Amino acid sequence: MSFRLLVAAAAARRVSTAPRTHRHPALAARRGFVFTAPRAEEAVPQHGGQTLVEKIAQRHAVGLGAGEAVRSGDFIAIRPRHVMTHDNTGAVIPKFRSIGATRLADAQQPVFALDHDIQNTSAKNMAKYHSIEQFAQTHGSRFYPAGRGIAHQVLVEEGLAWPGSMVVGSDSHSNMYGGVGCLGTPVVRTDAAAIWATAQTWWQAPPVARVELRGALPPGVVGKDVIVALCALFSHDEVLNHAVEFVGAGAHALPIEDRLAISNMTTEWGALAGLFAVDDVTLRWYESCAARPRATVSADAVAALRASVEAEPSRWIADRDAAYAKHLWLDLESLTPHVSGPDSVKVATPLAALERRRVSINKAYIVSCVNSRAKDLREAADVIRAVQKARPNSPVRAADGVAWYVAAASSQVMADAQASGDWQVLVDAGAKTLPPGCGPCIGLGVGLLEDGEVGISATNRNYKGRMGSKKAHTYLSSPAVVAASAIQGFICSPATAVSGAIDSAAADTRSVRFGIENAAPSPCASAASAASAAASDAIRGFPTSLAGRLVFLPADNLNTDGIYPGKYTYQDDITREQMKAIVMENYDPEFSRLVQPDDVVVAGANFGTGSSREQAATALLAAGVRLVVCESASETFKRNAVNNGLLVLESPRLVQWLRKRFQSPDSAPTIVSGLDAHVGLVAGKIQLTDSSGASVYDGDLPRIGKAAQEIIVAGGLENWVRARMAAQ
């Protein structure tokens, strides 16, 4: 059975050509996508060119029909260049074996890199690491042991996350590969097991946001400041579950290290990918990599890459008539150093304003995959050198009471920093060194924040409890600001660390200039073709339609703990009948009594947010629910749902209609609407009828393509894999 693509319906938005500039954003934005239906009042655009995301996805799509082009919203089968797993390889291996797989479909596709818990030398962890290494050796796959570096950095250094290709990883920061022009995006563990077994999995091409970086960065402002500012300026989920393409003169002027940092933290911004186009900066960076002693990147491969970019430039950029979901812009010339937090990436303060508050710190960190490359360590060391020059008669050390931790992103980065002298400068200034790996950023190993402490970190997440105690506070900044703050003992600029005093008169009060324009989304299937969809578009066993009572759950942010309580998550002996009894227990204990088999559940925004537990999907299936329609859904929940045979569709217009009809301050959490839903899964239509059979609502839903149909018919991705292996 082969995967085939049926062009699915995609989100549609109004076109607004008038840019708006905001000092403080109050931007109306969709909160996500999952098979997004076009809004009825919006025109469906005609097919135009492709975005760069669509072009790269097209190269990795499996089973496309003649003339089919990948568009945002399409549900496609993909064969990625590589799939990365790290310490979680230990959890993917039993899942791989449980589906009956005994060999890898393509031994060169998986990449195993140990990086998360490398400070843990317990017998249990060492046995886990050994079993992963043995698995890699048995199957002849690439394996990078603890100490080689953070997986994302290793994939870039080794030329595995290659420009123009698609690489997925069982880690949320796989977005980072976009910094070198590689479409990187995360997958869940079931996907990783499926790729090991069949070389492919499914992907819904997301809506694409075009982010234009205008002008050039002022001195002292780096890529970390760009993404910290973007997360805070556009903090209303403007790019949630989108892919982001960075364009403009400012994007082309950025060095690769800054691009990697920006792409990396598009994860925290809510995006599924953050992509820069390949340009001369990219090519020259790869040429320098190929010229290194014991180079891990082939000079021939780099020469071929340059030849392709120069001979086929249109292959490496978006088409001029490509349609985007929205257009955001940021004037880099107006940007100053920014600090994120505390405890949220959606809050950022200009450094000049924050340092006047003299926020004392207890710990400082230059670690993680976002900001521990050679350029980052050099910029931190240059701060120390500048301070030492200003204070020639006294050694420069971290302030009393400040513990400072430094870890290189990889062994190669560490060797480069040692050779340049930057590493020793940091050590002499009191930095405590950690092995190349994730460490404190993921809350593992030594140096974690304790109750009441404040930390400043060049990492990518500052959620409460992420780097230690939930009673601690974390700020994020560039490595140079971390170094300056470690020396002074409070959050401050390098200039303040050098002079020893805050120059309040010199504080920069410029406003950051930025804006957003709604744009036409990537073209979806025409209305005519959607209306003419027939049973022939469905594979054998897939229902072209379904009908059931409509049950409305009006709450937004109904998380996985509300759907399936955490206390049951690790009770592996719970039966389907028991699951049916406890589904939605934390949201509404009455739900299990009210719901009936084949009910169509309609929910609010951000449905399924929270943990990655698969039982949130399987419990709904146990209750007889086959379809959930929501305003938006967690991407992780969506993947878990489809992987287990549960359809999740998105229709903001339907949810808004139901809110007006049923929601009130005293409405129940579960509303049995008295309406029947008639859903055309292939045609992409939904009709609601009342008790008399009269139609009260007609709307569009995304069509379900054949790639998704095969998984649903099989009863989930694992069963699909088993069937595929049996057929072979």
Residue pairs with C-beta under 8 A, 6 or more apart in sequence:
1 710
1 723
1 724
1 727
2 62
2 63
3 62
3 63
3 76
3 77
3 200
3 202
3 706
3 707
3 710
4 63
4 64
4 65
4 77
4 705
4 706
4 707
5 61
5 63
5 64
5 65
5 68
5 70
5 74
5 75
5 76
5 77
5 705
5 706
5 707
6 75
6 537
6 703
6 704
6 705
6 706
6 707
7 68
7 71
7 74
7 524
7 525
7 529
7 703
7 705
8 35
8 73
8 74
8 75
8 204
8 524
8 525
8 684
8 702
8 703
8 704
8 705
9 35
9 36
9 37
9 38
9 73
9 524
9 525
9 530
9 684
9 700
9 701
9 702
9 703
10 36
10 38
10 71
10 72
10 73
10 74
10 207
10 521
10 522
10 523
10 524
10 702
11 30
11 33
11 36
11 37
11 38
11 72
11 73
11 207
11 325
11 521
11 524
12 38
12 39
12 42
12 43
12 44
12 45
12 520
12 521
12 524
13 39
13 42
13 325
13 326
13 518
13 519
13 520
13 521
14 42
14 518
15 518
15 519
15 520
16 517
16 518
16 519
17 517
18 517
19 329
19 515
19 516
19 517
20 515
20 516
20 517
21 513
21 514
21 515
22 233
22 514
22 515
22 516
23 511
23 512
25 233
25 234
25 235
25 236
25 514
25 516
26 236
27 234
27 236
27 238
27 516
28 236
29 236
29 237
29 238
29 240
30 36
30 237
30 240
30 632
30 652
31 237
31 240
31 605
31 606
31 631
31 632
32 237
32 240
32 241
32 605
32 606
32 631
32 632
32 633
32 634
32 635
32 650
33 73
33 204
33 206
33 207
33 241
33 242
33 632
33 650
34 204
34 241
34 630
34 632
34 633
34 635
34 638
34 648
34 649
34 650
35 73
35 75
35 204
35 648
35 649
35 650
35 701
35 702
35 704
36 73
36 207
36 650
36 651
36 652
36 702
37 649
37 650
37 651
37 652
37 653
37 654
37 684
37 699
37 700
37 701
37 702
38 44
38 524
38 700
39 652
39 653
40 653
40 699
40 700
44 523
44 524
44 526
44 527
45 323
45 520
45 521
45 523
45 524
46 523
46 526
47 69
47 71
47 523
47 526
48 319
48 321
48 322
48 323
48 523
49 318
49 319
49 320
49 321
49 322
49 323
50 58
50 69
50 70
50 71
50 318
50 319
50 322
50 522
51 72
51 208
51 210
51 243
51 245
51 318
51 319
51 322
51 323
51 324
51 522
52 245
52 275
52 277
52 316
52 317
52 318
52 322
53 72
53 183
53 205
53 206
53 208
53 243
53 245
53 273
53 275
54 69
54 70
54 71
54 72
54 205
54 208
54 322
54 522
55 70
55 315
55 318
56 164
56 165
56 166
56 183
56 275
57 70
57 76
57 78
57 166
57 183
57 203
57 205
58 64
58 69
58 70
59 164
59 165
59 166
60 78
60 79
60 80
60 81
60 165
60 166
61 70
61 76
61 77
61 78
62 76
62 77
62 78
62 79
62 200
63 77
63 706
63 707
64 70
64 76
70 76
70 205
71 205
71 522
71 523
71 524
72 205
72 206
72 207
72 208
72 325
72 521
72 522
72 524
73 204
73 205
73 207
73 521
73 522
73 524
73 702
74 204
74 205
74 705
75 202
75 203
75 204
75 704
75 705
75 707
75 708
76 202
76 203
76 204
76 205
76 705
76 707
77 200
77 201
77 202
77 203
77 707
78 166
78 168
78 200
78 201
78 202
78 203
79 199
79 200
80 109
80 165
80 166
80 167
80 168
80 195
80 200
80 201
81 109
81 160
81 162
81 165
81 166
81 167
82 109
82 110
82 111
82 155
82 160
82 161
82 167
82 168
83 109
83 110
83 111
83 167
83 168
83 169
83 170
83 187
83 191
83 192
83 195
83 196
84 110
84 111
84 112
84 113
84 151
84 152
84 155
84 160
84 167
84 168
84 169
84 170
84 171
84 174
85 92
85 110
85 111
85 112
85 113
85 169
85 170
85 171
85 189
85 192
86 112
86 113
86 114
86 115
86 116
86 151
86 170
86 171
87 114
87 115
87 116
87 117
87 128
87 132
88 116
88 170
88 171
88 189
89 112
89 132
89 135
90 128
90 131
90 132
91 189
92 170
92 189
92 192
92 193
92 196
93 131
93 132
93 135
95 189
95 190
95 193
95 718
96 193
96 196
96 197
98 718
99 193
99 194
99 197
99 718
99 721
99 722
99 725
100 722
100 725
101 193
101 196
101 197
101 721
101 725
103 139
104 110
104 139
104 141
104 196
104 197
105 195
105 196
105 197
105 198
105 199
106 199
107 139
107 140
107 141
108 141
108 142
109 141
109 195
109 196
109 199
110 136
110 139
110 141
110 142
110 192
110 195
110 196
111 141
111 142
111 144
111 151
111 155
111 160
112 132
112 133
112 135
112 136
112 141
112 142
112 143
112 144
113 143
113 144
113 148
113 149
113 150
113 151
113 154
113 155
114 129
114 132
114 144
114 145
114 146
114 148
115 146
115 148
115 149
115 150
115 151
115 154
115 436
115 437
115 438
116 437
116 438
116 442
116 444
117 125
117 438
117 444
117 445
118 146
118 147
118 435
118 437
118 438
118 439
118 445
119 434
119 435
119 437
119 439
119 444
119 445
119 446
120 444
120 445
129 145
129 146
132 143
133 143
133 145
136 142
136 143
137 143
142 158
142 160
144 151
144 154
146 435
146 437
147 411
147 435
147 436
147 437
148 154
148 410
148 411
148 436
149 157
149 408
149 409
149 410
149 411
149 412
149 413
149 436
149 437
150 368
150 369
150 372
150 409
150 410
150 436
150 437
150 438
151 169
151 171
151 369
152 161
152 169
152 171
152 173
152 174
152 176
152 177
152 264
152 369
153 369
153 372
153 373
153 409
153 410
153 413
154 160
154 410
155 161
155 167
155 169
155 177
156 176
156 177
156 179
156 180
156 260
157 289
157 296
157 297
157 410
157 412
158 296
158 297
159 289
159 296
159 297
159 298
159 301
160 167
161 167
161 176
161 177
161 180
161 182
161 184
162 180
162 182
162 301
162 305
163 180
163 181
163 182
163 278
163 282
163 286
163 305
163 316
164 181
164 182
164 278
164 305
164 308
164 315
164 316
165 182
165 183
166 182
166 183
166 184
166 185
167 174
167 177
167 182
167 183
167 184
168 174
168 184
168 185
168 186
168 187
168 191
168 195
168 201
169 184
169 186
169 187
170 186
170 187
170 188
170 189
170 191
170 192
171 186
172 186
172 267
173 186
173 264
173 267
173 369
173 370
173 460
174 184
174 185
174 186
174 187
175 184
175 185
175 186
175 263
175 264
175 266
175 267
175 271
175 272
175 273
175 274
176 184
176 260
176 263
176 264
176 274
176 369
176 370
177 183
177 184
177 263
178 184
178 244
178 259
178 263
178 266
178 273
178 274
178 275
178 276
179 256
179 259
179 260
179 261
179 262
179 263
179 264
179 274
179 276
180 256
180 259
180 260
180 276
180 278
180 282
180 285
180 286
181 275
181 276
181 277
181 278
181 282
181 316
183 243
183 273
183 275
184 263
184 273
185 203
185 243
185 272
185 273
186 267
186 272
187 195
187 201
187 639
188 612
188 636
188 639
188 640
188 643
190 614
190 639
190 640
190 643
190 717
190 718
191 201
191 202
191 639
191 643
191 717
193 718
193 721
194 200
194 201
194 717
194 718
194 720
194 721
195 201
197 721
197 724
197 725
198 721
198 724
198 725
201 717
202 642
202 707
202 708
202 711
202 717
204 638
205 522
206 241
206 242
206 243
206 272
206 273
207 241
207 242
207 243
207 324
207 325
207 521
207 522
208 242
208 243
208 244
208 245
208 324
208 325
208 522
209 238
209 239
209 242
209 243
209 244
209 245
209 271
209 324
209 325
209 326
209 327
209 328
210 245
210 247
210 318
210 324
210 326
210 327
210 328
210 519
211 230
211 239
211 244
211 245
211 246
211 247
211 327
211 328
211 329
211 330
212 247
212 248
212 250
212 251
212 327
212 328
212 329
212 330
213 226
213 246
213 247
213 248
213 249
213 250
213 251
213 254
213 329
213 330
213 332
214 248
214 249
214 250
214 329
214 330
214 331
214 332
214 333
215 249
215 250
215 331
215 332
215 333
215 334
216 249
216 250
216 253
216 332
216 333
217 225
217 226
217 250
217 253
217 254
217 332
217 333
217 335
218 332
218 333
218 335
218 336
220 337
220 480
220 493
220 494
221 332
221 335
221 336
221 337
222 258
222 261
222 379
222 478
222 480
223 254
223 255
223 257
223 258
223 259
223 260
223 261
223 262
224 258
224 261
224 265
224 370
224 371
224 458
224 476
224 477
224 478
224 479
225 335
225 336
225 337
225 338
225 478
226 254
226 258
226 262
226 330
226 332
226 335
227 261
227 262
227 264
227 265
227 266
227 268
227 269
228 265
228 338
228 339
228 340
228 345
228 348
228 476
228 477
229 330
229 335
229 338
229 348
229 512
229 514
230 262
230 269
230 328
230 330
231 265
231 268
231 269
231 340
231 345
231 346
231 348
232 338
232 340
232 345
232 346
232 347
232 348
233 330
233 348
233 512
233 514
234 269
234 328
234 514
234 516
235 346
235 347
237 270
238 326
238 328
238 516
239 266
239 269
239 270
239 271
239 328
240 270
240 271
240 632
241 270
241 271
241 272
241 632
241 635
242 270
242 271
242 272
242 325
242 326
243 271
243 272
243 273
243 274
243 275
244 266
244 269
244 271
244 273
244 274
244 275
245 275
245 276
245 277
245 318
245 324
246 259
246 262
246 263
246 274
246 275
246 276
247 277
247 318
248 329
250 330
250 332
251 259
251 276
251 277
252 279
252 281
253 281
254 262
254 276
254 281
255 281
255 285
255 375
256 281
256 282
256 285
257 373
257 374
257 375
257 376
259 276
260 370
260 373
261 370
261 371
262 274
262 276
263 274
263 275
263 276
264 274
264 369
264 370
264 460
265 274
265 345
265 370
265 460
266 273
266 274
267 274
267 460
268 345
268 460
268 461
269 345
272 635
276 282
277 316
277 317
277 318
278 305
278 309
278 316
283 302
283 305
283 306
283 309
286 297
286 302
286 305
287 299
287 302
287 306
289 295
289 296
289 297
289 302
290 297
290 298
290 299
290 301
290 302
291 299
296 412
308 315
308 316
309 315
309 316
322 522
323 519
323 520
323 521
323 522
323 523
324 519
324 520
324 521
324 522
325 519
325 521
325 522
326 516
326 517
326 518
326 519
327 516
327 517
327 518
327 519
328 514
328 515
328 516
328 517
329 514
329 515
329 516
329 517
330 512
330 513
330 514
331 512
331 513
331 514
334 510
334 511
334 512
334 513
335 512
336 350
336 351
336 352
336 508
336 510
336 512
337 350
337 351
337 352
337 477
337 478
337 481
337 493
338 348
338 349
338 350
338 351
338 477
339 348
339 349
339 350
339 351
339 354
339 456
339 475
339 476
339 477
339 481
339 491
340 347
340 348
340 462
340 475
340 476
340 477
341 347
341 348
341 462
341 473
341 474
341 475
341 476
342 454
342 462
342 473
342 474
342 475
343 462
343 463
343 464
343 473
343 474
344 462
344 463
345 461
345 462
345 476
350 508
351 477
351 481
351 491
351 492
351 493
352 493
352 506
352 507
352 508
352 509
353 507
354 491
355 490
355 491
355 492
355 493
355 496
355 502
356 502
356 504
356 507
357 491
358 490
358 491
358 502
359 454
359 475
359 490
359 491
360 454
360 489
360 490
361 402
361 454
361 455
361 456
361 485
361 486
361 489
361 490
361 491
362 401
362 402
362 403
362 449
362 450
362 453
362 454
362 455
363 402
363 403
363 404
363 405
363 447
363 449
363 453
363 454
363 455
363 456
364 398
364 402
364 403
364 404
364 405
364 455
364 456
364 457
364 482
364 483
364 485
364 486
365 404
365 405
365 406
365 440
365 441
365 447
365 455
365 456
365 457
365 458
365 459
365 467
365 482
366 372
366 376
366 377
366 380
366 405
366 406
366 407
366 426
366 431
366 457
366 458
366 479
366 482
366 483
367 405
367 406
367 407
367 434
367 438
367 439
367 440
367 441
367 457
367 458
367 459
368 407
368 409
368 438
368 441
368 457
368 458
368 459
368 460
369 409
369 438
369 441
369 460
370 458
370 459
370 460
371 458
371 459
371 460
371 478
371 479
372 406
372 407
372 408
372 409
372 413
372 436
372 458
372 479
373 409
373 413
374 413
374 416
374 417
374 420
374 422
376 458
376 478
376 479
377 406
377 408
377 413
377 417
377 422
377 423
377 426
377 479
378 417
378 420
378 422
379 478
379 479
379 480
379 483
380 406
380 422
380 426
380 479
380 480
380 482
380 483
381 417
381 421
381 422
381 423
381 425
381 426
381 483
382 480
383 480
383 483
383 484
383 487
383 494
383 497
383 498
384 396
384 425
384 426
384 428
384 429
384 483
384 487
385 425
386 494
386 497
386 498
387 396
387 484
387 487
387 497
387 498
388 395
388 396
390 498
390 499
390 500
391 500
395 428
396 428
396 429
396 487
397 429
397 430
397 487
398 404
398 429
398 430
398 431
398 486
398 487
399 486
399 487
399 488
399 489
400 489
401 489
402 486
402 489
403 432
403 447
404 429
404 430
404 431
404 432
404 486
405 431
405 432
405 433
405 434
405 439
405 440
405 446
405 447
406 426
406 427
406 431
406 432
406 433
406 434
407 433
407 434
407 435
407 436
407 437
407 439
408 414
408 417
408 423
408 436
409 436
410 436
411 436
413 436
414 423
414 436
417 423
418 424
423 433
426 483
427 433
429 483
429 486
429 487
430 486
431 486
432 447
434 440
434 445
434 446
434 447
437 445
438 444
439 445
439 446
439 447
440 446
440 447
440 448
440 457
440 459
440 467
440 468
441 457
441 459
441 460
441 461
441 466
441 467
442 466
443 465
443 466
443 467
443 468
448 467
448 468
448 469
449 455
449 467
449 468
449 469
449 472
449 474
450 468
450 469
450 472
451 469
451 471
451 472
452 469
452 471
452 472
453 468
453 469
453 472
453 473
454 472
454 473
454 474
454 475
455 467
455 468
455 472
455 473
455 474
455 475
456 474
456 475
456 476
456 477
456 481
456 482
456 485
456 486
456 491
457 467
457 474
457 475
457 476
457 477
457 482
458 476
458 477
458 478
458 479
458 482
459 467
459 476
460 476
461 467
461 476
462 474
462 475
462 476
464 470
464 472
466 474
467 474
475 491
477 485
477 491
480 494
481 491
481 492
481 493
481 494
483 494
483 497
484 492
484 493
484 494
484 496
484 497
485 491
485 492
485 497
487 497
488 496
488 497
492 502
495 503
495 506
496 502
496 503
525 684
525 703
530 683
530 684
530 685
530 700
530 703
531 683
533 680
533 682
533 683
533 684
533 703
534 682
535 544
535 682
537 544
537 682
537 703
537 706
538 544
538 681
538 682
538 706
538 709
539 706
539 709
539 710
539 713
540 713
541 713
542 681
542 682
542 704
542 709
542 712
542 713
543 681
544 680
544 681
544 682
544 683
545 678
545 679
545 680
545 681
545 682
545 683
546 598
546 600
546 626
546 627
546 679
546 681
547 598
547 676
547 677
547 678
547 679
548 596
548 598
548 599
548 600
548 627
548 676
548 677
549 596
549 598
549 599
549 600
549 672
549 673
549 675
549 676
549 677
550 599
550 600
550 602
550 658
550 673
550 675
550 676
550 677
550 688
551 594
551 595
551 599
551 600
551 601
551 602
551 670
551 671
551 672
551 673
552 602
552 603
552 658
552 662
552 670
552 671
552 673
553 587
553 588
553 591
553 601
553 602
553 603
553 604
553 669
553 670
553 671
554 603
554 604
554 658
554 659
554 662
554 663
554 667
554 669
554 671
555 587
555 603
555 604
555 669
556 604
556 605
556 606
556 631
557 604
557 605
557 606
557 609
558 587
558 603
558 604
558 606
558 607
558 608
558 609
559 608
559 609
559 610
559 611
560 608
560 609
560 610
560 611
560 612
560 613
560 616
560 634
560 637
561 586
561 610
561 611
562 584
562 586
562 587
563 583
563 584
563 586
563 587
563 608
563 616
563 619
563 620
564 579
564 582
564 583
564 613
564 615
564 616
564 619
565 582
565 585
565 586
566 611
566 613
568 574
568 582
568 615
569 611
569 613
569 615
574 582
576 618
576 622
577 622
579 615
579 618
579 619
579 622
579 623
580 592
580 619
580 622
580 623
580 624
581 592
582 592
582 619
583 591
583 592
583 595
583 619
583 620
583 622
583 623
584 591
584 592
584 670
585 591
585 592
587 669
588 668
588 669
588 670
590 668
590 669
590 670
591 669
591 670
592 623
594 670
594 672
595 601
595 623
595 624
595 625
595 670
596 624
597 623
597 624
598 624
598 625
598 626
599 624
599 625
600 625
600 627
600 629
600 677
600 679
601 620
601 625
601 627
601 628
601 629
602 628
602 629
602 630
602 654
602 655
602 658
602 677
603 628
603 629
603 630
603 631
603 655
604 630
604 631
604 655
605 630
605 631
605 632
605 655
606 631
606 632
606 633
606 634
607 628
607 630
607 631
607 632
607 633
607 634
607 637
607 648
608 616
608 617
608 633
608 634
608 636
608 637
608 638
608 640
608 641
608 648
609 634
609 637
610 634
612 636
612 640
613 640
614 640
614 643
614 644
616 637
616 640
617 637
617 640
617 641
617 643
617 644
617 646
618 644
618 646
620 628
620 641
620 646
621 644
621 645
621 646
625 646
626 646
626 647
627 646
627 647
627 648
627 649
627 679
628 641
628 646
628 647
628 648
628 649
629 649
629 650
629 651
629 654
629 655
629 686
629 701
630 648
630 649
630 650
630 651
630 655
631 650
631 651
631 652
631 655
631 656
632 650
632 652
633 648
633 650
637 648
638 648
641 647
641 648
642 648
642 708
642 711
642 712
642 717
643 711
643 716
643 717
643 718
644 715
644 716
644 717
645 711
645 712
645 714
645 715
645 716
645 719
647 681
647 704
647 708
647 712
649 701
649 702
650 702
651 686
651 699
651 700
651 701
653 699
654 686
654 697
654 699
657 697
657 699
658 673
662 671
662 673
663 671
674 690
674 691
675 688
675 689
675 690
675 696
675 697
676 688
676 689
677 686
677 687
677 688
678 686
678 687
678 688
678 689
679 685
679 686
679 701
680 686
680 701
681 701
681 703
681 704
682 703
682 704
683 703
684 700
684 701
684 702
684 703
684 704
685 698
685 699
685 700
685 701
686 697
686 698
686 699
686 700
686 701
687 695
687 697
687 698
687 699
688 695
688 696
688 697
688 698
689 695
689 696
690 696
704 712
710 720
711 717
711 720
714 720
714 723
